[in-house]
């Protein structure tokens, strides 16, 4: 894992250097921009994710350093821990509590969300909107700092060392994203390059996370079912799907996030152990008759997400009370 992490960071540094200082043709510019976007996404999946969960190393300072790489690619690790570690991992797929399925009026991700006429087309237009997820993360940091709310929940503003880290992370990111490139290129060129790289990152980030939860082979709890909820471990298994588990390359590239079930059950364990853990989890699920979801091929997972979006976009039937 350390070799892979070092390779991703090196790829990001080299491609950034070529893009800013050496790109002298459209082909070199495009290739270096694509490699940079993929390297940054790889860092997000393989380095910061484990680090911010405390699973990158047995040493806390190494986890903090690896987790800080998220700040260097645009998003605050401080606020991400609230949104992802505490919110998403605790209330997976629960309406109005899991921030990952609360995207506003843009989309209808569960039965409890209000339906609008344009949702009937969301299985088409959302793929484009996913490309803005990276920009949304950047924006949500500033909003969370000002409003002290994230995903509808109250959060604490960072203080002390956390505040220093947040400010330093934003300063470093904005410097490398805009200030340094503008010393060599025009403002319009820099903005266009930033937007292109951000959109490439956004669609990859978003689709990978969507394939684990907003698919049609997992459970989607509803407030209409009442306040009773299943035991936490069972809830995680029934609301999470593994995908592309037959691909070693996918497991390596995604930091094991295609084994999302194992990640939700053991978030502090390094992702390199997920394939082995999956075998144990399956045996225990079979023993206790707990149904689990898994899509072996990536293409099937993509189709499952499409079907789910289409189903959620269909106008719901009026309730008996409304009649």
Secondary structure, 3 states (H helix, E strand, C coil): CHHHHHHHHHHHHHHHHHHHHHCCCHHHHHHHHHHHHHHHHHHHHHHHHHHHHCCCCCCHHHHHHHHCHHHHCCCCHHHHHHHHHHHHCCCCCCCCCCHHHCCHHHCCCCCCCCCCHHHHHHHHHHHHHHHHHHHHHHHHHHHHHHHCEECCEECCCCCHHHHHHHHHHHHHHHHHHHHHHHCCCCHHHHHHHHHHHHHHHHHHHHHHHHHHHCCCCCCCCCHHHCCCCCCHHHHHHHCCEEECCCCHHHHHHCCCCCCHHHHHHCCCCCHHHHHHHHHHHHHHHHHCCCCCEEECCHHHHHHHHHHHHHHHHCCCCCCCCCC
